[in-house]
Amino acid sequence: MAAVTRGAARTVGPAQSDGPAVRLPITSRSRAGLRPVRPGLVLVGALALVYVLLCVAVVSGSPLVDLDTAVLRWSPSTRWPWPHGFLSEWVLLGQRAVCLVLAAAWLGVGALRTRDLRPLLTLGLVTLLLNASLGLVKTVTGRLGPTQLGPAAVHQGASTVFASGTIFPSGHAANAVVTWGLLAWLAPRFRRAWGVAAGLLAGSIGLTTIYLGTHWVSDVLAGWAAGGLVLMSVPVLAPLVHRLARGAEAVVTWVRGGVGLARPARMRP
């Protein structure tokens, strides 16, 4: 057992040891019983701060907007045209409908096998949350994209906000983070490996939109941040998901009971 000294320090180590015991100071925080800040809260705060700063930078016409124009003028697709056809198809893995159908099919099969609706309900809730939050920022900023601006997009200061655009933040980047990140989060095994794969996939989707010239760099950065914030809300949504799952089970039980009562009784021979 560890021996604990009285006073401002405690001794950690075995009762009998050849080496000196390690003395850890008892701080006022530990005496008061205060819990340390959770890393998850720090990450959420950092993502929220980055997201807000990106929104302010785009709306105010900061040097970040000049970077957007410089990258578009540099034209990666013109310098490396050979993967254009493949990447035009690859970027579909960040499209909302494609992401939702593939993820719902995967989780739906799992729900039938395990009789657990919670993963499928979680997908539905995070999708609604992403669409609502992303749609609000898109509507407020009203930014026009490179394809909407046409040849004028490469000119300095061509980025236009508070117009009829819906390009900021990038929906492809946000959808990829939320959908593939959620599947990795819900994976029963090898979660870390699936997380790395989901991160690479979401990163490649965002970079592909820049390569194709359909998004500004800042659109993609904001999309990654927005998707990350929604993904980090999964633990907060867990109680609601649990209640919805119980409600769904109650409805299924009631329907089965009603169907059972509606069936005519079999006649005994």
Kinemage of the C-alpha trace (Angstrom):
@kinemage 1
@onewidth
@group {chain A} dominant
@subgroup {mainchain}
@vectorlist {calphas} color= white
{ca met a 1} P 0.000 0.000 0.000
{ca ala a 2} L 1.103 3.575 -0.571
{ca ala a 3} L 2.207 5.505 2.459
{ca val a 4} L 0.619 8.941 2.831
{ca thr a 5} L 2.378 11.656 4.800
{ca arg a 6} L 0.630 14.323 6.757
{ca gly a 7} L 1.053 17.889 5.631
{ca ala a 8} L 1.435 19.493 2.255
{ca ala a 9} L 2.661 16.427 0.396
{ca arg a 10} L 1.777 12.773 -0.010
{ca thr a 11} L 4.101 9.839 -0.660
{ca val a 12} L 3.333 7.440 -3.494
{ca gly a 13} L 5.150 4.155 -3.639
{ca pro a 14} L 5.286 0.639 -2.224
{ca ala a 15} L 5.658 0.080 1.544
{ca gln a 16} L 9.058 -1.480 1.040
{ca ser a 17} L 11.196 -0.140 -1.753
{ca asp a 18} L 14.888 0.128 -2.499
{ca gly a 19} L 14.488 3.590 -4.045
{ca pro a 20} L 13.094 6.813 -2.699
{ca ala a 21} L 9.369 7.347 -2.713
{ca val a 22} L 7.824 9.947 -5.011
{ca arg a 23} L 6.382 12.930 -3.172
{ca leu a 24} L 3.498 14.684 -4.909
{ca pro a 25} L 2.413 18.116 -3.635
{ca ile a 26} L -1.170 18.496 -2.508
{ca thr a 27} L -2.428 21.679 -4.122
{ca ser a 28} L -5.324 23.792 -3.000
{ca arg a 29} L -7.293 22.519 -6.010
{ca ser a 30} L -6.949 18.887 -4.895
{ca arg a 31} L -7.833 19.806 -1.313
{ca ala a 32} L -10.982 21.546 -2.480
{ca gly a 33} L -11.987 18.497 -4.511
{ca leu a 34} L -12.251 20.448 -7.776
{ca arg a 35} L -12.195 18.407 -10.946
{ca pro a 36} L -9.629 19.218 -13.631
{ca val a 37} L -10.825 20.579 -16.950
{ca arg a 38} L -11.766 17.780 -19.316
{ca pro a 39} L -9.804 17.553 -22.572
{ca gly a 40} L -13.079 17.252 -24.478
{ca leu a 41} L -14.246 20.645 -23.237
{ca val a 42} L -10.929 22.189 -24.221
{ca leu a 43} L -11.257 20.742 -27.717
{ca val a 44} L -14.829 22.003 -28.077
{ca gly a 45} L -13.781 25.455 -26.933
{ca ala a 46} L -10.848 25.509 -29.345
{ca leu a 47} L -13.026 24.416 -32.276
{ca ala a 48} L -15.680 26.994 -31.426
{ca leu a 49} L -13.057 29.738 -31.225
{ca val a 50} L -11.544 28.731 -34.571
{ca tyr a 51} L -15.002 28.630 -36.144
{ca val a 52} L -15.903 32.103 -34.887
{ca leu a 53} L -12.565 33.551 -35.975
{ca leu a 54} L -12.964 32.086 -39.457
{ca cys a 55} L -16.443 33.587 -39.774
{ca val a 56} L -15.187 36.996 -38.666
{ca ala a 57} L -12.189 36.773 -40.997
{ca val a 58} L -14.332 36.001 -44.026
{ca val a 59} L -16.965 38.634 -43.313
{ca ser a 60} L -14.426 41.357 -42.555
{ca gly a 61} L -12.293 40.710 -45.638
{ca ser a 62} L -9.146 39.810 -43.717
{ca pro a 63} L -5.877 38.567 -45.310
{ca leu a 64} L -7.406 35.088 -45.191
{ca val a 65} L -9.611 36.143 -48.091
{ca asp a 66} L -6.489 37.107 -50.029
{ca leu a 67} L -5.146 33.609 -49.376
{ca asp a 68} L -8.364 32.174 -50.816
{ca thr a 69} L -7.851 34.145 -54.007
{ca ala a 70} L -4.155 33.266 -54.229
{ca val a 71} L -4.819 29.515 -53.970
{ca leu a 72} L -7.590 29.712 -56.565
{ca arg a 73} L -5.329 31.667 -58.901
{ca trp a 74} L -2.591 29.088 -58.387
{ca ser a 75} L -5.097 26.531 -59.769
{ca pro a 76} L -4.005 23.087 -58.512
{ca ser a 77} L -6.229 21.315 -61.054
{ca thr a 78} L -4.369 23.032 -63.887
{ca arg a 79} L -0.963 22.082 -62.497
{ca trp a 80} L -1.966 18.450 -61.866
{ca pro a 81} L -4.815 17.598 -64.250
{ca trp a 82} L -4.397 13.808 -64.193
{ca pro a 83} L -6.470 13.028 -61.036
{ca his a 84} L -9.316 15.383 -61.965
{ca gly a 85} L -11.682 12.652 -63.163
{ca phe a 86} L -11.146 10.454 -60.111
{ca leu a 87} L -11.422 13.337 -57.651
{ca ser a 88} L -14.636 14.533 -59.276
{ca glu a 89} L -16.169 11.216 -58.191
{ca trp a 90} L -14.296 10.999 -54.879
{ca val a 91} L -15.744 14.296 -53.669
{ca leu a 92} L -19.208 12.745 -53.733
{ca leu a 93} L -18.314 11.018 -50.465
{ca gly a 94} L -18.831 14.425 -48.876
{ca gln a 95} L -22.201 15.087 -50.497
{ca arg a 96} L -25.031 15.138 -47.975
{ca ala a 97} L -27.326 12.640 -49.707
{ca val a 98} L -24.523 10.177 -50.464
{ca cys a 99} L -23.121 10.338 -46.933
{ca leu a 100} L -26.528 9.897 -45.334
{ca val a 101} L -27.587 6.971 -47.512
{ca leu a 102} L -24.335 5.042 -47.039
{ca ala a 103} L -24.194 5.651 -43.283
{ca ala a 104} L -27.892 4.905 -42.770
{ca ala a 105} L -27.578 1.651 -44.720
{ca trp a 106} L -24.563 0.563 -42.654
{ca leu a 107} L -26.122 1.459 -39.307
{ca gly a 108} L -29.501 0.093 -40.389
{ca val a 109} L -28.010 -3.342 -41.006
{ca gly a 110} L -26.360 -3.150 -37.607
{ca ala a 111} L -29.661 -2.170 -35.985
{ca leu a 112} L -31.389 -5.212 -37.473
{ca arg a 113} L -28.615 -7.464 -36.247
{ca thr a 114} L -28.291 -6.052 -32.726
{ca arg a 115} L -31.860 -4.738 -32.291
{ca asp a 116} L -30.381 -1.426 -31.135
{ca leu a 117} L -31.725 1.741 -32.736
{ca arg a 118} L -29.456 4.149 -30.888
{ca pro a 119} L -26.688 4.385 -33.545
{ca leu a 120} L -29.270 5.050 -36.253
{ca leu a 121} L -31.044 7.643 -34.112
{ca thr a 122} L -27.719 9.308 -33.342
{ca leu a 123} L -27.048 9.628 -37.071
{ca gly a 124} L -30.444 11.257 -37.562
{ca leu a 125} L -29.934 13.756 -34.749
{ca val a 126} L -26.418 14.834 -35.739
{ca thr a 127} L -27.574 15.201 -39.339
{ca leu a 128} L -30.406 17.490 -38.278
{ca leu a 129} L -28.067 19.470 -36.032
{ca leu a 130} L -25.487 19.842 -38.796
{ca asn a 131} L -28.047 20.933 -41.380
{ca ala a 132} L -29.584 23.485 -39.032
{ca ser a 133} L -26.324 25.007 -37.794
{ca leu a 134} L -24.624 24.970 -41.178
{ca gly a 135} L -27.675 26.328 -42.957
{ca leu a 136} L -27.893 29.228 -40.516
{ca val a 137} L -24.287 30.314 -41.083
{ca lys a 138} L -24.613 29.860 -44.851
{ca thr a 139} L -27.717 32.042 -44.928
{ca val a 140} L -26.252 34.769 -42.729
{ca thr a 141} L -22.912 35.040 -44.549
{ca gly a 142} L -24.352 34.576 -48.045
{ca arg a 143} L -20.909 34.066 -49.550
{ca leu a 144} L -20.480 33.433 -53.258
{ca gly a 145} L -18.183 30.659 -54.405
{ca pro a 146} L -15.582 30.547 -57.185
{ca thr a 147} L -17.954 28.805 -59.590
{ca gln a 148} L -20.632 31.440 -59.004
{ca leu a 149} L -18.204 34.304 -59.565
{ca gly a 150} L -16.757 32.770 -62.715
{ca pro a 151} L -13.545 34.217 -64.217
{ca ala a 152} L -13.728 37.205 -61.849
{ca ala a 153} L -13.057 34.907 -58.885
{ca val a 154} L -9.284 35.082 -59.429
{ca his a 155} L -9.212 38.867 -59.034
{ca gln a 156} L -8.095 40.341 -55.740
{ca gly a 157} L -11.019 41.021 -53.422
{ca ala a 158} L -13.472 39.061 -55.548
{ca ser a 159} L -14.901 37.221 -52.551
{ca thr a 160} L -18.434 38.458 -51.959
{ca val a 161} L -20.467 38.055 -48.759
{ca phe a 162} L -24.016 38.966 -47.755
{ca ala a 163} L -25.213 38.003 -51.201
{ca ser a 164} L -27.205 34.990 -52.376
{ca gly a 165} L -24.408 32.461 -51.950
{ca thr a 166} L -24.376 29.384 -49.720
{ca ile a 167} L -20.744 28.338 -50.101
{ca phe a 168} L -19.468 29.132 -46.587
{ca pro a 169} L -18.864 26.881 -44.681
{ca ser a 170} L -18.204 23.910 -46.937
{ca gly a 171} L -20.995 21.381 -46.615
{ca his a 172} L -18.854 18.656 -48.177
{ca ala a 173} L -16.120 19.093 -45.570
{ca ala a 174} L -18.608 19.242 -42.675
{ca asn a 175} L -20.626 16.257 -43.906
{ca ala a 176} L -17.475 14.170 -44.263
{ca val a 177} L -16.330 14.993 -40.730
{ca val a 178} L -19.704 14.218 -39.149
{ca thr a 179} L -20.708 11.138 -41.134
{ca trp a 180} L -17.447 9.231 -41.310
{ca gly a 181} L -16.361 10.464 -37.901
{ca leu a 182} L -19.603 9.182 -36.370
{ca leu a 183} L -19.181 5.756 -37.966
{ca ala a 184} L -15.690 5.591 -36.487
{ca trp a 185} L -17.039 6.739 -33.106
{ca leu a 186} L -19.671 3.978 -33.118
{ca ala a 187} L -17.328 1.258 -34.336
{ca pro a 188} L -17.363 -1.705 -31.913
{ca arg a 189} L -13.709 -2.550 -32.570
{ca phe a 190} L -10.565 -0.892 -33.894
{ca arg a 191} L -12.048 2.520 -33.136
{ca arg a 192} L -8.698 4.281 -33.260
{ca ala a 193} L -7.869 2.880 -36.687
{ca trp a 194} L -11.314 3.793 -38.001
{ca gly a 195} L -10.873 7.267 -36.519
{ca val a 196} L -7.623 7.777 -38.421
{ca ala a 197} L -9.282 6.559 -41.622
{ca ala a 198} L -12.252 8.888 -41.093
{ca gly a 199} L -9.919 11.823 -40.493
{ca leu a 200} L -7.976 11.125 -43.665
{ca leu a 201} L -11.187 10.746 -45.642
{ca ala a 202} L -12.667 14.006 -44.328
{ca gly a 203} L -9.376 15.797 -44.938
{ca ser a 204} L -9.140 14.526 -48.496
{ca ile a 205} L -12.734 15.551 -49.255
{ca gly a 206} L -12.063 19.114 -48.156
{ca leu a 207} L -8.805 19.341 -50.093
{ca thr a 208} L -10.525 17.888 -53.153
{ca thr a 209} L -13.061 20.726 -53.212
{ca ile a 210} L -10.152 23.185 -53.195
{ca tyr a 211} L -8.464 21.251 -55.997
{ca leu a 212} L -11.648 21.298 -58.086
{ca gly a 213} L -12.084 25.022 -57.483
{ca thr a 214} L -15.567 24.704 -55.995
{ca his a 215} L -14.629 26.091 -52.563
{ca trp a 216} L -12.339 28.684 -51.058
{ca val a 217} L -9.747 27.510 -48.544
{ca ser a 218} L -11.563 29.279 -45.717
{ca asp a 219} L -14.798 27.480 -46.662
{ca val a 220} L -13.122 24.143 -46.071
{ca leu a 221} L -11.475 25.187 -42.817
{ca ala a 222} L -14.808 26.407 -41.467
{ca gly a 223} L -16.524 23.222 -42.664
{ca trp a 224} L -14.046 21.061 -40.787
{ca ala a 225} L -14.561 23.145 -37.631
{ca ala a 226} L -18.352 23.087 -37.930
{ca gly a 227} L -18.387 19.339 -38.493
{ca gly a 228} L -16.054 18.787 -35.566
{ca leu a 229} L -18.334 20.754 -33.236
{ca val a 230} L -21.366 18.724 -34.266
{ca leu a 231} L -19.448 15.479 -33.884
{ca met a 232} L -18.341 16.474 -30.385
{ca ser a 233} L -22.009 16.899 -29.422
{ca val a 234} L -22.641 13.145 -29.621
{ca pro a 235} L -22.167 12.563 -25.850
{ca val a 236} L -24.530 15.443 -25.096
{ca leu a 237} L -27.178 13.893 -27.355
{ca ala a 238} L -26.852 10.462 -25.716
{ca pro a 239} L -29.690 10.944 -23.151
{ca leu a 240} L -32.065 12.149 -25.880
{ca val a 241} L -31.069 9.225 -28.091
{ca his a 242} L -31.744 6.828 -25.224
{ca arg a 243} L -35.227 8.270 -24.636
{ca leu a 244} L -36.053 8.135 -28.333
{ca ala a 245} L -34.885 4.531 -28.513
{ca arg a 246} L -37.091 3.581 -25.556
{ca gly a 247} L -40.015 5.362 -27.156
{ca ala a 248} L -39.458 3.565 -30.442
{ca glu a 249} L -39.312 0.226 -28.645
{ca ala a 250} L -42.564 1.029 -26.861
{ca val a 251} L -44.251 1.887 -30.162
{ca val a 252} L -43.017 -1.334 -31.766
{ca thr a 253} L -44.266 -3.359 -28.811
{ca trp a 254} L -47.644 -1.617 -28.952
{ca val a 255} L -47.950 -2.212 -32.711
{ca arg a 256} L -47.048 -5.871 -32.324
{ca gly a 257} L -49.583 -6.243 -29.541
{ca gly a 258} L -52.257 -4.572 -31.627
{ca val a 259} L -51.509 -6.779 -34.613
{ca gly a 260} L -51.637 -9.813 -32.363
{ca leu a 261} L -55.078 -8.847 -31.053
{ca ala a 262} L -56.331 -8.218 -34.560
{ca arg a 263} L -55.494 -11.727 -35.714
{ca pro a 264} L -58.425 -14.127 -35.571
{ca ala a 265} L -58.116 -17.029 -33.164
{ca arg a 266} L -57.418 -20.396 -34.697
{ca met a 267} L -60.107 -23.016 -34.445
{ca arg a 268} L -59.129 -26.140 -32.573
{ca pro a 269} L -59.625 -29.320 -34.611
